[in-house]
Amino acid sequence: MRTAWKSVIGLLMSTALLMSGCAQSSSTGSSAQPAASNATPTQPNAQNTAQADAPKQKLAEMTKLNIGSAALTTQDITTVFVGKEKGIFEKYNLDVQIQGVEGGVVALRGLQSGNFDLTFGLPENVISGVAQGADMKIIGASVSESLFKVFVSPDIQKVEDLKGKAAAVLQPNNGTDMQMRWWLQNHGLQPDKDVTIISAGASPARLAALKTGQVAVTLIATPSDVEAEKAGMKEIAVIKDELKGLNHDVITASGKMIREKPEVLKAFMAAMVESIQFVKDPKNLDEVVKIGVKELGFSEEVTRKGLEFVLPTIPDDAKFNKEGIEFSLKIAKDIGIIDDSLTIDKVIDESFYPN
């Protein structure tokens, strides 16, 4: 009898071990999802992992994207160069190329002609362009506060001393023109009456005009502010301290791009957010500075100092400050560039932010 029971128990144990081995074999490589009935055990796991790792907004194939930037300064490191260097744009199947141009108006002309798919620059330039019939809209921002500082010549002791002097801007109706006019009026001086407004070009050219005494005041953005200080020019104001939320570097797309390739814009904005996250992580600062030195040609001192000023102004979600856009519209109306018919919905499109 005992011998019979031993035989039965032995048979049951053998069966259990056999079933356990089969179950273990069938579960190999399928921990994420069940394997398809006609697939090998290892294939579904590799495919599922790739799908999980792929960004939600990844494009089906590699797509070239040409970007025009009004000023290749330190803020652009966060939006393009770091994204390119770290393979973030490539992960979304975006081949991003960036070209620097002399001023936002030139960049927007390139946008209209089809040379650029996107531009980075001041929102006031976009407002002025749309008012003149340009087909474009702001879809995001890399810097949601003004980066301009007000520099004056060494002989200016207070704002009132600017009366009868000249101020340098890039060109009429440009963002620097609008912000300079606002700042002067905010301090009790009438542009074109108390202070003459002259066109001088981008920050380096405006600084040269200030150093040679052609003008007594101008707006300068990083990294030219470091050179201005070394040349003995005086910083008397920072625009973002007086006017909060005035976007400095907005991302603008042509109407054609918005209508025909919305998926490309969504992929770009998603990659932008990832790039911003990398740049704003303190542990990556040294690497970001290194990329800045390599791509833009600035010294480490200038790049690091510029980043310290720019980083707090970068929106984590790449969204523009809507109230800032509304205020830019108000400035444009106050100085007579646009009328009440240009409403904010004609200037912005918020549909491309990552979910």
Buried (B, 14 or more C-beta within 10 A) or exposed (E): EEEEEEEEEEEEEEEEEEEEEEEEEEEEBBEEEEBEEEEEEEEBBEBBEEEEEEBEBBBEEEBEBBBBBBBBBBBBBBBBBBBBBBEBBBBBBBEBEBBBBBBBBBBBBBBBEEEBBBBBBBBBBBBBBBBEEBBBBBBBBBBBBBBBBBBBBEEBEEBEBBBEBBBBBBBEBBBBBBBBBBBBBEBEBEBEEBBBBBBBBBBEBBBBBBBEEBBBBBBBBBBBBBBBBEEEBBEBBBBBEBBBBBBBBBBBBBBBBBEEBBBBBBBBBBBBBBBBBBBBEEEBBEBBBEBBBEBBEBEEEBBBBBBEBBBEBBBEBBBBBBEBBBBBBEBBBEBEBBEEEBEEEEBBBEEBBBE
